[in-house]
């Protein structure tokens, strides 16, 4: 799947809450670190779509993903929960 397909899947998911995560590489003085942050949460699918597009355009060096997640749920118990993998290649 392409990036746009994953974003569409997150936006069109049936769960009520839409979370946008941001993955980035940050300089930490003595080295670099991969950082994943929750940057936006909404129940409005259209707002989520607008926000991910705005964030990605403003910060093209970061990686954004949107997830559709259920409320009142331990997300770690789902087959796939909101996360972004940061690999060694990202540091090059």
N, C-alpha and C positions, 0 to 999 in steps of 0.2 A: 504494500500500500504506500501511497505517496503521503506527504505531510498534510496536504489539503484533505485527503480522505480521513485521516485520523482526527483532524479538527472537526470535520463535518460529523463524524461518528460521535464525538463528544457533545457537539451542539444538539444533535438530533436524538440523543439518548433519552429514554423515557423517564429517567429519574429527575426529580424536581430541582435539585441544587446543581448549579454549574460552577465549577472551580477552575480558575486559570492559574497554572503554575508557570514559573519562570526558572529556567536553568541558565546559569552563567558561570564563567570562570573569573575569579576575583584575585587580584594581587593582594597578598597578605603581609607584605613587607619582606619576610624571610622566604617566601615561596608563594605558590598559587593554590587556590582551593576551588573545587566545584561547589557551587551553592544552588540549592533548589528552594524556592520560596513560593508560598501561596500569595498571589498578588491581587486576586479579585474573586469575589463570591457573589452570586446572584441567583434568584429564581427565575429571572427573565432571560429567555433564550436569545432574544434580539439584542439585549444589552451585552450579553456575553460575546456574541459575534462581533458587535461593534468594538468592544473593548479589546479583544484579542487582535483584531486588525490594527487598531490604533497603537497598541503596545508594540506589536511586531514591526510596524512601519517606523516608529520612533526609536526603537532599539534593535536594529537588525543583527547585532552581534550576540544577542540573547536568543534563547530558544523558548518559545511559548507553547503550551498545550492546554487544551480545555478538556475537562472531564465532567461527565454527568454522574452524580453520586446520590445515593439515598440518604435521607436524614435519619438521625438516631440509630446509626449503624456503626459497628466497629469495622472500619474500612479494611483493616488488615485481614479480615475473614473473607473478603471477596476474592474471586479468582484473579482479578487485576484491579489494583487501586491506584489512586493518583500518585504518580512518581515519574521522575525523569532520570535516566541513567547518565552518569558522567564517566567517561572512559579516559584512559591514558592518552588516547589520540586527541581528545579535546584540549589537552594541555600543550599541544605542539603548534 
